[in-house]
Amino acid sequence: MNKKILTIVVVVAVVILVAILALALNNNPGLNKNNTAATDQADNSAVTDLSNTQAAQVSPGAMPRDEVKDQALIAENLKNKTGSLTAVIAPSDNLSATPGSPEAPKQEVVTSTDKIPAKAIKIQISADGFKPKTFSVNAGQSVTLALTSTDNNAHVFIFPTASLMALTTMVLNGETKTITFNAPAAGTYSFRDDIPSYRSNTGEMIVK
């Protein structure tokens, strides 16, 4: 009889204890909130770590995710403006720089005629002189000259004035070379072949 009473007392005590704990949790929601916040923080940390890992795998440089996004936007904007991902090199205004220096207008050897820009001014150079001998442009206009040696000699295209020294270009036998620049102020500028035997071969650039 005493054992039965003891068992009943223990069961009742356990029930009362469970009820007290449940009541305490209901009356203090902060405990659940703190537990939930801790869980959410752990989940967010895991997501952040995963995102950073994925971003590091986007490129060989392991750029952060935001930087990868910025690079993609820059490339897309460039593509929208130019039609390709090839950067457009602005023509130079520093026409008195040393020819071939980084500050001077860019010169490029053209390997085939179809690579000559459509708006380029084509000038043939030979022992007989320039063809054509004269061309006109507007002040500040972007100008591309396509210079071609049409004989068995090298030629040096030059404006014999310090203000246009950067435009000096050597063209080898059968070679075509382009040079792009912004036209100077209005006026008439004489050019010549600077090879000693051909210095009498001259022409004019008329800037309006």
C-alpha positions in Angstrom: 0.0 0.0 0.0 2.8 2.4 0.8 4.5 1.6 -2.5 1.4 2.5 -4.4 1.1 5.8 -2.6 4.7 6.6 -3.3 4.4 5.8 -7.0 1.3 8.1 -7.2 3.2 10.9 -5.5 6.1 10.6 -7.9 3.9 10.6 -11.0 2.0 13.6 -9.7 5.2 15.4 -8.9 6.5 14.8 -12.5 3.3 16.0 -14.0 3.4 19.2 -11.8 7.1 19.8 -12.8 6.3 19.4 -16.6 3.4 21.8 -16.2 5.5 24.4 -14.4 8.2 24.2 -17.2 5.6 24.6 -19.9 4.0 27.6 -18.0 7.4 29.2 -17.6 8.2 28.9 -21.4 4.8 30.4 -22.3 5.2 33.3 -19.9 8.8 34.1 -21.1 8.8 34.1 -25.0 12.3 35.7 -25.0 13.8 32.3 -24.4 12.3 31.0 -27.6 13.2 34.2 -29.4 16.8 34.0 -28.3 17.0 30.4 -29.4 15.5 31.2 -32.8 17.8 34.2 -33.3 20.8 32.1 -32.5 19.6 29.5 -35.0 19.0 32.2 -37.7 22.4 33.7 -37.1 24.1 30.3 -37.5 22.1 29.7 -40.7 23.0 33.2 -42.1 26.7 32.6 -41.3 26.5 29.3 -43.2 24.9 31.0 -46.2 27.4 33.8 -46.2 30.3 31.4 -46.1 28.8 29.4 -49.0 28.2 32.6 -51.0 31.8 33.8 -50.5 33.1 30.4 -51.5 31.0 30.4 -54.7 32.1 34.0 -55.5 35.7 33.0 -55.1 35.2 30.3 -57.7 33.7 32.7 -60.3 37.1 33.8 -61.5 40.8 32.9 -61.2 41.4 36.1 -59.3 38.9 34.9 -56.6 37.2 38.3 -56.6 34.5 39.0 -54.0 30.9 38.6 -55.2 30.2 42.3 -55.4 33.4 42.9 -57.5 32.5 40.1 -59.9 29.1 41.7 -60.4 30.7 45.2 -61.0 33.1 43.7 -63.5 30.2 42.1 -65.3 28.2 45.3 -65.4 31.3 47.2 -66.8 31.8 44.6 -69.5 28.0 44.7 -70.4 28.1 48.6 -70.6 31.1 48.5 -72.8 29.5 45.9 -75.1 26.4 48.0 -75.4 28.4 51.1 -76.4 30.9 49.5 -78.7 29.1 46.4 -79.9 32.0 44.2 -78.7 34.2 43.7 -75.6 37.1 45.3 -77.3 38.1 48.5 -75.6 38.1 51.6 -77.8 41.4 53.5 -77.7 40.9 57.2 -77.9 43.0 59.1 -80.4 45.7 61.3 -79.0 46.0 65.0 -78.8 49.7 65.0 -77.8 51.0 65.5 -81.3 54.4 66.9 -80.1 55.3 63.7 -78.2 58.2 61.5 -79.2 57.1 59.2 -82.1 56.3 55.7 -80.9 56.2 56.7 -77.2 53.1 55.8 -75.0 52.0 59.5 -75.2 52.1 59.6 -79.0 49.2 58.5 -81.3 49.1 54.8 -81.7 50.6 53.2 -84.8 49.6 49.8 -86.1 50.9 47.6 -88.9 47.9 46.4 -91.0 48.3 42.9 -92.2 45.5 43.0 -94.8 43.5 45.7 -96.6 40.2 44.5 -95.1 41.6 45.6 -91.7 42.0 49.2 -92.7 39.3 51.3 -91.0 36.5 52.3 -93.5 37.0 56.0 -92.8 40.8 56.0 -93.0 42.5 58.4 -95.4 44.6 56.1 -97.6 47.9 57.5 -98.8 50.3 55.6 -101.1 54.0 56.5 -100.8 56.7 55.7 -103.4 59.8 57.2 -105.0 57.4 59.2 -107.1 55.7 60.9 -104.1 52.4 60.7 -102.4 49.0 59.7 -103.7 47.0 61.8 -102.9 49.2 64.7 -102.1 46.5 66.7 -100.3 43.7 65.8 -97.9 41.3 67.8 -95.8 39.9 67.2 -92.2 38.1 69.3 -89.6 39.8 70.6 -86.5 39.5 68.2 -83.6 38.3 65.4 -85.9 39.5 61.9 -85.2 41.7 61.1 -88.2 43.2 57.8 -89.3 45.9 57.8 -91.9 46.6 54.5 -93.7 50.1 54.8 -95.2 51.3 52.2 -97.7 54.7 51.9 -99.3 54.1 50.8 -102.9 57.6 50.4 -104.1 60.7 48.5 -103.0 61.8 51.2 -100.5 61.1 52.3 -97.0 59.6 55.7 -96.5 59.3 58.1 -93.6 56.1 60.2 -93.4 56.7 63.3 -91.4 55.3 66.8 -90.7 58.5 68.8 -90.3 57.3 70.8 -87.4 57.7 70.2 -83.7 54.0 70.5 -83.0 53.2 67.5 -85.1 56.4 65.4 -84.6 54.4 62.6 -82.9 52.9 61.8 -86.3 56.2 60.7 -87.8 55.8 57.2 -89.3 58.2 54.8 -91.0 56.6 52.5 -93.6 58.6 49.5 -94.9 58.5 48.1 -98.4 54.9 46.8 -99.2 53.8 47.6 -95.6 50.6 49.5 -94.6 50.7 51.3 -91.3 47.8 53.3 -89.6 48.1 56.2 -87.2 45.1 57.7 -85.5 45.0 61.2 -84.0 42.9 64.3 -83.3 43.3 66.9 -86.0 45.1 70.1 -84.8 43.9 73.7 -85.1 42.7 75.0 -88.5 45.5 75.7 -90.9 47.6 74.1 -93.7 50.3 71.6 -92.6 52.9 70.4 -95.0 54.3 66.8 -94.9 57.1 65.1 -96.7 59.0 61.9 -97.1 62.0 62.2 -94.8 64.2 59.7 -96.6 67.1 62.0 -97.9 66.6 60.9 -101.5 62.9 61.7 -101.4 62.7 64.9 -99.3 61.4 66.8 -102.4 58.2 64.7 -102.2 55.7 66.7 -100.2 52.0 67.1 -99.6 49.5 69.1 -97.4 47.0 68.4 -94.7 44.3 71.1 -94.8 42.6 71.5 -91.4 39.3 73.5 -91.6 
